[in-house]
Amino acid sequence: MKNDFRSSLLFAVFFMSLLMLWDHWRIANGEPSMLAPRPSAVAAATRPVAADASRGAIPAGPVSGAQAADGAVAELAAQRVTIQTDVVKATLDTR
């Protein structure tokens, strides 16, 4: 009886180890985790618009003539982003 419990416990530990290993392999390959809760669509829909504007997000819709006349698109296209590491310094133009 004692050996049956030990072998069952060993099998359960081995199975859980394989499950966690497979889940982390999926995460490493860019797939979502099976064990973590999925993000709800409601949380993504209630995100404030001002947060996107502060990060400099690109507008999703087509640009109308009125927006182009205001210069909103010209300001966005004129941005330059500088990325510097210990080896490389790069300047990117968003045009």
N, C-alpha and C positions, 0 to 999 in steps of 0.2 A: 504494500500500500504506500509506503514511504517513497519508493522509487517512482510510482505513478505520478505523485504530486510534483516531484522534482522534474520529471521529464515534461509534464504539462506546463510548469512554470518556465522552464527553459525554452519550450516551444513558443510560449506567449512573448517572452522577451526577444527572442529571435525574430518573430513575426513583426513586432512593433519596431524593431531596429530596421528591418527591411522596408517597412512602410515609411518611416521617417527618412531613410536614405533615398527612396524613390521620390518622395515629395521634394526634397532639397535638390535632387537632380532635375526635376521639372522646373523649379524656380531658377536654377542656373541656366537652363535652356530657354528662359523667357516666358514660360507658361505660368498661369496663376497657381497658387498653392491650393491643394485639396483641403488642407486642415484649417486654413484661415478663413474668416468670414468674407463673403464677397461684398464689395462696396455697393451701397444701394443707389439706385438711379435718382432717388429723391434728394439725396445729399449733394449730388453733382448738379442737379437742377436749381438748388437753392443757393448756390455759390454767388456771392455779391459781384456785381459787374465792376465796381470800383477797384477790386483787387486785381482784375485782369488789366485794367487801364494803367494801374501803377507799375505793372511789370513791363509795360510797353508791348502788349499783345497786338497782333495784326488783326484788323477787322475781318470778320468772317464773310460778310456780304460784299456784293459788287459796289464799286464806288460810283456815286452819282456825280453829275456835273456840278451841283451845288457844293458838294464836299470837296471836289478838286479845286473849285474857285476859292474856297476858304483857306486853302493851303494845308489842310490836315494831312493830306497824302504827301505833300512835299516835305513836311517836317519828319514824317516817318521814314521816308526814303533817304533823308539826309543823315541818318544816324550812323555813327561809326562805333564799332565795338573793338576794344583792344584787349587781347588775351596775352598775358605774359607769364612764362614759367622760367625756371632757372636755365633752360636751354634755348627756348624760342620766344620771340616776341612777334605777335601777329596782329594786324589791324584789319578788321572786316568791315566792308561797306554794305549796308542793307539795301542798296538800290537794286 
